[in-house]
Amino acid sequence: MRHRYADIPELSQSEPNIGLIRIPNEQDVPFTPRVRALVDTAEFQRLKHISQLALTSRVYPGATHSRFEHALGVFSNCIRYLQQLGRDARFAETVDSHLAEVLMVSALLHDIGHWPFCHPIEDMGLEGLRVHESFAAELLSPDRQLASVLRESWNVEPSEVLSVLDGDSHEPGYRLVRSILSGPIDIDKMDYLDRDSLHCGVPYGRNFDRNRLIQSLLVNETGDGLAISNKGKTAAELMVFARYVMFSEVYWHHAVRSATTMFARAFFDLHSEFDLRELFLLSEPQMIDALRSAAAGTAVERLIEGVFGLHRSLYKRVTEYSLYQNHDIYEQLRGLPFGTLVDLGSTIADRFAVELNTTVEQTDVIIDAPPAHREVEFKVDIFFPKEDVYRPLQEVSPVVDSLARTQFDDYVKRVRLFVEPTVATALRQSGTQIDDVVTAAAEHVL
């Protein structure tokens, strides 16, 4: 039987001179002339200069891989998904060859609107800050090289790509392809769990059977998203756990969060000094240089230099709160606006100064709390062909069910208090009751 997308050269490899580009780990990505045309645009090339994991490399030295590499990995996954799903009659009825190609270029361009340190900056919720989706629209505007290549080489309109990226279309076909790019078992997670784990030098994100999971893909009962057959159940369970462990051990590792919160606290003071549009168009090294220059001689210089200077000096964790550890303080502080956290940190610093009978700068105390937005829950259905029935994965899996009883974020994202190293040492030696200070300060500020 002829595959539904046999005319798409990247899927069928029917291009006479189809090339390959190799990315870690020994992954060959189809590289046809029209793929090369997109990759060679200035808008896409800038992703080479934006790291995928921002400040994680301050703790995991190998985590210097770029969004350029990740984008190619997501595109490669898209090819594999379409090769599998093209055999599903219900998928092929909803997603024609053109929409499949729209998904392919959307996969390649899904991070096109990101700028250096995008997620830490967006998590701050600064007033008037553009989200990266709107930045993507600018980079896909008609006067850009990227838009010309989409039209001339792919016969795809930039607006079609934006409909996949920002979710403004509710047509069944767009909902279905959007679930491939952004959903519980999407091509983005499939790549970053593996790639981040590889570059960080940890096994956690690579311990699930990707091939088995992809081979089990099919359309859900309502026809607007993905499901998996019962043969992929174990692989899905392992993917859920891989994501959980990567968050708890890498993305929200306490030292990674220290560096990230130091950056965020400094950016909070410095951002008004910049035209943010121009700043976000810079490469990562250029942005770092700009921030270091702006921070020189200010209260946040120590924060910026501690993260980006020649002498690494991360603030120390002196206490933390979670769903099951000092629950009341955790509930009080999580999701607070960043400006409120800054005020609270300053108040705590003043109270530490009294406790220690010494000077404690207001930027010596910073608070890391989960932002208001939540991670996407892992909700996917399992199809049991013998019974001809779909059941939620958490209903048939004790592993997933235990993680789904409470929001994913509650398990892995904690409220933490980070303090400048010399002040942290003084607090430990003095026997200061830090939690009592935090509670009193919160009562005063909130």
BAGU-166767 format. One line per field, with one value per residue (C-alpha): chain; z, y, x; residue in three letters; residue number from 1. Coordinates in pm, 1 decimal. Last residue first. Example, Ala and Ser with C-alpha at 12.3 -4.5 7.8 and 13.67 -1.06 7.14 Angstrom:
2
c: (A:A);
c3: (714.0:780.0);
c2: (-106.0:-450.0);
c1: (1367.0:1230.0);
r: (Ser:Ala);
k: (2:1);
This chain:
446
c: (A:A:A:A:A:A:A:A:A:A:A:A:A:A:A:A:A:A:A:A:A:A:A:A:A:A:A:A:A:A:A:A:A:A:A:A:A:A:A:A:A:A:A:A:A:A:A:A:A:A:A:A:A:A:A:A:A:A:A:A:A:A:A:A:A:A:A:A:A:A:A:A:A:A:A:A:A:A:A:A:A:A:A:A:A:A:A:A:A:A:A:A:A:A:A:A:A:A:A:A:A:A:A:A:A:A:A:A:A:A:A:A:A:A:A:A:A:A:A:A:A:A:A:A:A:A:A:A:A:A:A:A:A:A:A:A:A:A:A:A:A:A:A:A:A:A:A:A:A:A:A:A:A:A:A:A:A:A:A:A:A:A:A:A:A:A:A:A:A:A:A:A:A:A:A:A:A:A:A:A:A:A:A:A:A:A:A:A:A:A:A:A:A:A:A:A:A:A:A:A:A:A:A:A:A:A:A:A:A:A:A:A:A:A:A:A:A:A:A:A:A:A:A:A:A:A:A:A:A:A:A:A:A:A:A:A:A:A:A:A:A:A:A:A:A:A:A:A:A:A:A:A:A:A:A:A:A:A:A:A:A:A:A:A:A:A:A:A:A:A:A:A:A:A:A:A:A:A:A:A:A:A:A:A:A:A:A:A:A:A:A:A:A:A:A:A:A:A:A:A:A:A:A:A:A:A:A:A:A:A:A:A:A:A:A:A:A:A:A:A:A:A:A:A:A:A:A:A:A:A:A:A:A:A:A:A:A:A:A:A:A:A:A:A:A:A:A:A:A:A:A:A:A:A:A:A:A:A:A:A:A:A:A:A:A:A:A:A:A:A:A:A:A:A:A:A:A:A:A:A:A:A:A:A:A:A:A:A:A:A:A:A:A:A:A:A:A:A:A:A:A:A:A:A:A:A:A:A:A:A:A:A:A:A:A:A:A:A:A:A:A:A:A:A:A:A:A:A:A:A:A:A:A:A:A:A:A:A:A:A:A:A:A:A:A:A);
c3: (5188.0:5289.4:5671.9:5699.7:5447.6:5655.3:5969.9:5789.3:5630.7:5963.8:6133.3:5853.3:5894.8:6265.2:6296.0:6436.7:6409.7:6225.5:5960.1:5907.4:5881.9:5616.2:5413.5:5442.2:5301.7:5017.0:4905.1:4990.8:4806.8:4946.4:4764.2:4674.4:4509.1:4163.2:4122.0:4301.1:4293.0:3927.4:3817.0:3959.1:4220.6:4174.5:3832.7:3954.8:4134.4:3836.6:3598.5:3786.9:3870.6:3499.0:3361.8:3467.4:3431.6:3066.7:2995.5:2831.7:2467.7:2366.0:2079.0:2328.2:2130.1:2000.9:2340.9:2271.6:2541.0:2597.2:2680.8:2960.8:3082.6:3237.9:3069.2:3309.4:3508.0:3476.6:3797.2:3827.9:4076.8:4345.4:4367.5:4630.2:4647.4:4941.8:4899.0:4666.7:4965.8:5101.4:5443.4:5675.2:6017.6:6346.1:6232.5:6333.5:6242.2:5900.2:5850.6:5902.9:5633.7:5394.7:5462.1:5367.9:5046.8:4953.2:5012.9:4788.6:4514.5:4554.0:4514.9:4195.2:4063.0:4100.6:4344.4:4195.3:4495.0:4809.2:5030.8:4921.9:5002.0:5334.8:5435.4:5307.1:5516.3:5344.5:5171.9:4887.1:4895.9:5085.8:5078.5:5307.0:5297.8:4930.0:4848.3:4591.4:4300.0:4263.5:3935.4:3898.4:3534.2:3533.3:3396.7:3697.6:3991.2:3771.4:3711.6:4078.0:4206.0:3963.5:4090.6:4321.5:4042.6:3953.9:3642.2:3578.8:3241.4:3113.0:3236.8:3078.9:2739.5:2745.1:2832.0:2550.9:2301.6:2415.5:2374.4:2030.1:2011.0:1871.4:2223.6:2320.0:2020.7:2110.9:2477.7:2420.4:2730.2:3060.3:3183.7:3189.5:3446.3:3784.8:3696.7:3489.6:3806.0:3992.9:3690.5:3654.8:4024.1:3998.2:3710.6:3881.4:4200.6:4000.7:3838.1:4185.9:4327.4:4041.2:3887.7:3522.0:3609.3:3891.1:3959.1:3607.8:3440.2:3691.2:3608.8:3235.8:3251.2:3467.4:3209.2:2931.5:3121.7:3147.2:2775.4:2687.2:2907.1:2735.1:2379.1:2295.0:2430.3:2128.2:2161.0:2142.0:1952.3:1904.4:1739.6:1615.5:1908.0:1983.1:1961.9:1646.3:1642.8:1771.7:1878.2:1649.2:1795.3:2150.0:2058.4:1883.6:2171.6:2433.8:2759.8:2961.3:2776.2:2995.9:3319.1:3199.7:3294.7:3107.1:3074.3:2698.2:2664.0:2912.0:2733.9:2401.0:2513.3:2709.4:2452.7:2152.8:2254.9:2445.8:2121.3:1910.4:2131.1:2369.4:2612.8:2364.7:2168.0:1825.1:1759.1:1937.9:1701.0:1407.0:1537.7:1633.1:1290.3:1112.2:1326.4:1257.4:1577.4:1449.0:1681.4:1835.5:1852.5:1672.8:1440.0:1329.0:1308.5:1048.0:840.0:869.6:727.1:406.3:272.5:-93.1:37.0:-158.7:-272.5:4.0:299.4:155.3:122.2:478.0:613.9:425.1:614.5:458.4:487.0:868.0:996.4:1234.4:1363.8:1416.2:1608.2:1840.8:1907.4:2008.0:2226.1:2461.9:2458.3:2792.0:2867.3:3242.4:3346.6:3393.7:3547.2:3381.1:3043.2:3140.8:3276.2:2961.8:2706.4:2839.4:2489.1:2247.5:2130.3:1835.6:1602.8:1857.7:1657.0:1326.5:1230.8:1373.5:1201.9:874.2:913.1:1035.4:728.7:519.0:678.7:613.6:244.9:230.7:381.1:752.8:841.6:615.3:659.8:1038.4:1018.1:770.4:996.5:778.7:750.1:1129.7:1129.2:857.5:995.0:1342.7:1204.0:998.2:1296.7:1508.4:1260.7:1275.3:1655.2:1632.2:1384.3:1621.4:1911.7:1724.2:1644.4:1999.1:2103.1:2308.2:2598.6:2857.0:2881.6:3192.4:3403.3:3688.2:3517.0:3195.9:3326.5:3275.6:2939.0:2856.1:2477.6:2420.8:2176.0:1923.4:1677.4:1690.5:1500.5:1194.8:1168.5:1124.0:902.0:660.7:591.7:776.7:562.8:231.8:362.5:419.2:62.6:-76.4:110.6:445.3:605.5:964.9:1063.1:1438.2:1566.5:1910.4:1836.6:1503.5:1148.7:839.9:554.5:184.5:-72.6:-422.0:-619.0:-370.9:-315.6:49.6:118.6:419.9:319.7:-39.5:38.0:-247.2:-53.1:210.9:222.7:194.1:-101.6:0.0);
c2: (4002.5:4206.8:4189.5:3837.8:3722.0:3878.8:3699.3:3363.3:3409.4:3501.3:3201.6:2975.5:3108.6:3035.3:3188.5:2942.5:3199.3:2971.0:2876.8:3238.8:3352.6:3089.9:3198.9:3562.0:3468.5:3270.5:3525.8:3374.9:3157.3:3086.3:2811.8:2747.4:2408.0:2281.6:1902.8:1751.5:2039.2:2104.9:1769.4:1863.3:1620.1:1276.9:1257.5:1129.5:833.9:765.4:762.0:482.5:291.4:279.9:188.2:497.9:725.4:624.2:730.6:450.0:406.7:107.8:-139.9:-427.7:-623.0:-297.5:-144.7:219.8:413.4:775.8:1059.7:1313.9:1408.8:1745.2:2050.6:2239.9:2517.5:2895.2:3098.8:3079.1:2837.6:3028.6:3124.2:3386.7:3606.3:3735.4:3921.5:4172.2:4365.4:4395.7:4248.3:4467.3:4323.3:4251.1:3894.3:3888.9:4255.9:4207.8:3892.9:4105.0:4351.4:4064.4:3914.2:4246.1:4265.3:3910.0:3991.5:4295.8:4090.4:3814.4:4077.5:4200.3:3843.6:3805.3:3524.1:3178.3:2993.3:3201.0:3128.6:2767.1:2692.8:2874.0:2658.3:2333.4:2351.3:2032.2:1816.6:2044.9:2213.1:2463.0:2532.0:2667.3:2805.0:2743.8:2908.9:3182.6:3088.7:3219.0:3134.0:3339.3:3436.2:3624.6:3505.9:3373.4:3536.2:3836.8:3897.4:3860.4:4061.4:4342.8:4358.1:4656.6:4860.3:4942.0:4727.2:4583.3:4753.7:4626.5:4273.9:4279.5:4390.8:4132.2:3857.6:3971.1:3958.6:3609.9:3491.8:3641.5:3968.0:4000.9:3991.6:4307.6:4497.7:4408.8:4473.7:4831.6:4831.9:5012.1:4905.1:4545.2:4604.4:4569.0:4265.6:4127.6:4105.0:3910.8:3683.6:3602.7:3522.4:3315.0:3110.3:3055.7:2940.6:2732.2:2540.2:2495.0:2357.8:2115.8:2229.0:2155.3:1874.6:1634.6:1711.9:1817.1:1537.9:1290.3:1382.3:1380.4:1035.9:912.9:1015.6:868.6:539.8:520.4:594.6:314.9:76.2:168.0:150.6:-190.0:-65.5:160.3:527.0:841.9:1164.0:1455.2:1586.8:1266.4:1229.5:874.9:954.0:913.2:661.8:624.4:278.2:272.9:606.0:469.2:151.1:347.8:590.8:318.5:501.5:556.6:852.1:1136.8:1002.4:884.1:1189.9:1347.8:1688.5:1669.0:1331.3:1410.3:1735.8:1553.4:1267.1:1472.6:1750.5:1533.9:1339.6:1645.8:1847.5:1564.5:1544.9:1271.6:1481.3:1760.0:2038.1:1953.2:1640.9:1789.9:2085.3:1846.1:1727.6:2068.4:2198.2:1918.1:1957.5:2333.7:2533.5:2776.4:3026.1:2768.1:2982.0:2755.1:2570.1:2880.2:3060.5:2808.9:2866.9:3244.2:3207.5:3072.7:2742.3:2673.3:2501.2:2653.5:2986.2:3056.9:2929.4:3073.8:3418.5:3410.7:3320.7:3602.8:3856.4:4130.5:3925.7:3875.4:3537.1:3686.9:3924.4:3641.6:3447.7:3747.4:3726.5:3361.7:3457.1:3652.2:4028.5:4193.1:4481.4:4421.5:4164.4:3813.3:3680.7:3342.1:3508.8:3607.4:3264.6:3105.9:3327.5:3310.9:3405.0:3468.8:3231.7:3321.9:3053.2:2777.7:2588.7:2657.0:2303.3:2158.5:2429.0:2339.9:1977.7:2062.7:2278.9:1987.1:1757.2:2026.1:2014.6:1635.3:1612.3:1578.6:1479.6:1177.9:1072.9:1063.8:849.7:612.2:555.9:460.0:825.6:820.4:620.5:808.5:1128.7:1059.1:970.5:1288.1:1494.4:1333.4:1455.5:1805.1:1795.9:1694.9:1973.2:2221.8:2086.6:2143.9:2502.9:2552.4:2504.4:2254.5:2392.0:2138.5:1968.3:2162.0:2048.3:2301.2:2633.9:2459.3:2473.2:2849.6:2856.7:2501.7:2520.1:2767.2:3050.9:3127.9:2852.1:2969.9:3282.2:3057.9:3021.0:3391.4:3442.3:3182.1:2880.7:2634.8:2724.0:2680.8:2362.7:2212.3:2309.3:2154.9:1828.6:1755.9:1448.5:1429.0:1152.6:1098.5:963.2:1114.1:1396.1:1566.3:1453.5:1633.2:1419.3:1481.9:1394.2:1406.4:1241.4:1346.4:1036.1:1009.2:905.3:1131.0:1417.8:1393.8:1437.4:1256.4:930.8:1107.0:868.4:564.3:338.1:0.0);
c1: (215.5:517.6:490.2:350.0:609.6:887.7:767.1:750.3:1092.6:1251.8:1093.2:1214.5:1568.4:1601.9:1950.1:2204.5:2481.0:2721.9:2468.7:2366.4:2728.1:2800.7:2497.7:2609.9:2950.9:2791.4:2526.1:2187.0:1935.6:1589.2:1403.1:1040.5:1016.7:933.5:951.3:654.3:410.6:488.4:346.7:6.4:-120.1:-275.7:-109.1:225.8:68.6:-156.7:139.0:312.9:-8.3:-93.5:-435.8:-629.9:-324.1:-298.2:-655.0:-858.8:-956.7:-1172.8:-1196.1:-1181.5:-925.4:-777.3:-691.3:-610.6:-421.5:-515.9:-280.8:-269.3:76.9:4.0:148.8:374.9:213.2:203.2:220.9:597.2:757.8:948.8:1315.1:1386.1:1693.8:1896.3:2227.1:2056.1:1923.4:2275.2:2343.5:2549.0:2618.7:2444.9:2374.4:2006.5:1958.3:2120.5:1912.6:1602.0:1711.0:1788.1:1443.3:1283.2:1487.8:1392.0:1024.2:1043.7:1212.2:951.7:679.4:842.6:849.7:475.7:388.2:327.8:466.1:506.3:205.5:158.3:523.3:502.9:204.9:359.8:673.8:797.9:533.9:429.7:767.0:977.6:1349.8:1618.6:1973.4:2052.0:2382.5:2442.0:2664.4:3018.5:3190.7:3509.1:3561.9:3233.1:2897.8:2704.4:2881.6:2953.7:2584.9:2489.6:2784.9:2701.8:2343.4:2385.1:2544.4:2906.6:2906.8:2559.6:2510.7:2844.5:2776.9:2431.2:2563.4:2844.1:2594.8:2366.6:2653.4:2755.1:2392.1:2348.9:2159.8:1806.7:1666.5:1853.0:1716.0:1358.6:1432.9:1543.9:1757.2:1808.6:1464.8:1589.4:1862.5:1693.6:1480.4:1768.5:1978.4:1709.7:1656.6:2027.0:2062.6:1744.9:1886.3:2222.3:2050.1:1802.5:2084.5:2237.2:1909.5:1846.2:1517.0:1604.7:1846.1:1753.2:1385.1:1294.5:1489.9:1342.0:980.9:1044.2:1201.9:910.4:655.3:871.4:895.0:517.7:486.7:731.3:531.8:204.2:336.4:185.9:-147.2:-175.4:-95.0:-305.0:-252.7:-488.1:-803.5:-967.1:-1207.8:-1092.6:-722.9:-514.8:-228.3:126.6:250.9:556.5:666.5:656.9:840.8:1114.1:1147.1:1193.9:1256.0:1571.7:1718.0:1602.3:1752.5:2093.1:2300.8:2591.8:2428.1:2470.1:2299.6:2021.6:1946.5:1932.9:1707.9:1457.3:1482.0:1400.4:1089.8:976.3:967.0:823.3:516.9:407.2:202.2:129.2:296.3:436.2:232.0:-69.2:-42.9:-75.3:-412.6:-545.7:-443.5:-627.3:-939.1:-964.4:-930.9:-667.5:-497.7:-262.9:50.0:296.4:59.0:-128.2:207.6:324.1:12.2:57.0:409.2:250.3:380.7:466.8:782.1:1070.6:923.5:675.8:875.5:1198.3:1042.0:908.6:1253.6:1422.3:1213.9:1000.5:681.6:707.1:826.6:1085.4:817.2:569.4:835.0:875.6:503.0:547.4:846.2:624.1:662.5:730.0:493.8:496.6:754.1:616.4:938.3:887.8:943.5:1297.8:1390.2:1238.5:1411.3:1766.6:1889.0:1599.9:1332.0:1109.6:1246.8:1187.0:921.4:1097.2:1200.4:881.5:677.2:851.2:743.8:393.8:332.3:459.4:201.4:-59.7:30.2:25.9:-322.1:-391.4:-748.2:-802.3:-439.2:-480.4:-793.4:-625.8:-322.7:-25.1:75.9:101.4:424.4:614.3:466.5:604.8:948.8:971.3:858.2:1129.8:1391.8:1243.6:1264.6:1631.9:1705.6:1544.0:1751.7:2077.8:1983.1:1853.1:2212.3:2409.7:2613.5:2500.4:2840.0:2943.1:2644.7:2628.5:2701.9:2591.1:2233.7:2235.0:2054.9:1947.0:1911.8:2191.6:2131.7:2406.9:2326.7:1965.4:2076.5:2117.7:1740.1:1664.0:1970.2:1840.3:2062.2:1838.4:1539.5:1724.8:1888.8:1545.0:1453.6:1771.3:1706.6:1870.8:1719.2:1852.7:2096.4:2135.0:2466.1:2393.0:2436.7:2366.0:2437.0:2314.5:2195.3:2158.2:1896.9:2038.7:1758.9:1485.6:1272.0:1373.1:1012.6:971.2:1202.2:1078.2:707.4:531.6:497.0:290.2:-6.9:221.4:136.3:0.0);
r: (Leu:Val:His:Glu:Ala:Ala:Ala:Thr:Val:Val:Asp:Asp:Ile:Gln:Thr:Gly:Ser:Gln:Arg:Leu:Ala:Thr:Ala:Val:Thr:Pro:Glu:Val:Phe:Leu:Arg:Val:Arg:Lys:Val:Tyr:Asp:Asp:Phe:Gln:Thr:Arg:Ala:Leu:Ser:Asp:Val:Val:Pro:Ser:Val:Glu:Gln:Leu:Pro:Arg:Tyr:Val:Asp:Glu:Lys:Pro:Phe:Phe:Ile:Asp:Val:Lys:Phe:Glu:Val:Glu:Arg:His:Ala:Pro:Pro:Ala:Asp:Ile:Ile:Val:Asp:Thr:Gln:Glu:Val:Thr:Thr:Asn:Leu:Glu:Val:Ala:Phe:Arg:Asp:Ala:Ile:Thr:Ser:Gly:Leu:Asp:Val:Leu:Thr:Gly:Phe:Pro:Leu:Gly:Arg:Leu:Gln:Glu:Tyr:Ile:Asp:His:Asn:Gln:Tyr:Leu:Ser:Tyr:Glu:Thr:Val:Arg:Lys:Tyr:Leu:Ser:Arg:His:Leu:Gly:Phe:Val:Gly:Glu:Ile:Leu:Arg:Glu:Val:Ala:Thr:Gly:Ala:Ala:Ala:Ser:Arg:Leu:Ala:Asp:Ile:Met:Gln:Pro:Glu:Ser:Leu:Leu:Phe:Leu:Glu:Arg:Leu:Asp:Phe:Glu:Ser:His:Leu:Asp:Phe:Phe:Ala:Arg:Ala:Phe:Met:Thr:Thr:Ala:Ser:Arg:Val:Ala:His:His:Trp:Tyr:Val:Glu:Ser:Phe:Met:Val:Tyr:Arg:Ala:Phe:Val:Met:Leu:Glu:Ala:Ala:Thr:Lys:Gly:Lys:Asn:Ser:Ile:Ala:Leu:Gly:Asp:Gly:Thr:Glu:Asn:Val:Leu:Leu:Ser:Gln:Ile:Leu:Arg:Asn:Arg:Asp:Phe:Asn:Arg:Gly:Tyr:Pro:Val:Gly:Cys:His:Leu:Ser:Asp:Arg:Asp:Leu:Tyr:Asp:Met:Lys:Asp:Ile:Asp:Ile:Pro:Gly:Ser:Leu:Ile:Ser:Arg:Val:Leu:Arg:Tyr:Gly:Pro:Glu:His:Ser:Asp:Gly:Asp:Leu:Val:Ser:Leu:Val:Glu:Ser:Pro:Glu:Val:Asn:Trp:Ser:Glu:Arg:Leu:Val:Ser:Ala:Leu:Gln:Arg:Asp:Pro:Ser:Leu:Leu:Glu:Ala:Ala:Phe:Ser:Glu:His:Val:Arg:Leu:Gly:Glu:Leu:Gly:Met:Asp:Glu:Ile:Pro:His:Cys:Phe:Pro:Trp:His:Gly:Ile:Asp:His:Leu:Leu:Ala:Ser:Val:Met:Leu:Val:Glu:Ala:Leu:His:Ser:Asp:Val:Thr:Glu:Ala:Phe:Arg:Ala:Asp:Arg:Gly:Leu:Gln:Gln:Leu:Tyr:Arg:Ile:Cys:Asn:Ser:Phe:Val:Gly:Leu:Ala:His:Glu:Phe:Arg:Ser:His:Thr:Ala:Gly:Pro:Tyr:Val:Arg:Ser:Thr:Leu:Ala:Leu:Gln:Ser:Ile:His:Lys:Leu:Arg:Gln:Phe:Glu:Ala:Thr:Asp:Val:Leu:Ala:Arg:Val:Arg:Pro:Thr:Phe:Pro:Val:Asp:Gln:Glu:Asn:Pro:Ile:Arg:Ile:Leu:Gly:Ile:Asn:Pro:Glu:Ser:Gln:Ser:Leu:Glu:Pro:Ile:Asp:Ala:Tyr:Arg:His:Arg:Met);
k: (446:445:444:443:442:441:440:439:438:437:436:435:434:433:432:431:430:429:428:427:426:425:424:423:422:421:420:419:418:417:416:415:414:413:412:411:410:409:408:407:406:405:404:403:402:401:400:399:398:397:396:395:394:393:392:391:390:389:388:387:386:385:384:383:382:381:380:379:378:377:376:375:374:373:372:371:370:369:368:367:366:365:364:363:362:361:360:359:358:357:356:355:354:353:352:351:350:349:348:347:346:345:344:343:342:341:340:339:338:337:336:335:334:333:332:331:330:329:328:327:326:325:324:323:322:321:320:319:318:317:316:315:314:313:312:311:310:309:308:307:306:305:304:303:302:301:300:299:298:297:296:295:294:293:292:291:290:289:288:287:286:285:284:283:282:281:280:279:278:277:276:275:274:273:272:271:270:269:268:267:266:265:264:263:262:261:260:259:258:257:256:255:254:253:252:251:250:249:248:247:246:245:244:243:242:241:240:239:238:237:236:235:234:233:232:231:230:229:228:227:226:225:224:223:222:221:220:219:218:217:216:215:214:213:212:211:210:209:208:207:206:205:204:203:202:201:200:199:198:197:196:195:194:193:192:191:190:189:188:187:186:185:184:183:182:181:180:179:178:177:176:175:174:173:172:171:170:169:168:167:166:165:164:163:162:161:160:159:158:157:156:155:154:153:152:151:150:149:148:147:146:145:144:143:142:141:140:139:138:137:136:135:134:133:132:131:130:129:128:127:126:125:124:123:122:121:120:119:118:117:116:115:114:113:112:111:110:109:108:107:106:105:104:103:102:101:100:99:98:97:96:95:94:93:92:91:90:89:88:87:86:85:84:83:82:81:80:79:78:77:76:75:74:73:72:71:70:69:68:67:66:65:64:63:62:61:60:59:58:57:56:55:54:53:52:51:50:49:48:47:46:45:44:43:42:41:40:39:38:37:36:35:34:33:32:31:30:29:28:27:26:25:24:23:22:21:20:19:18:17:16:15:14:13:12:11:10:9:8:7:6:5:4:3:2:1);
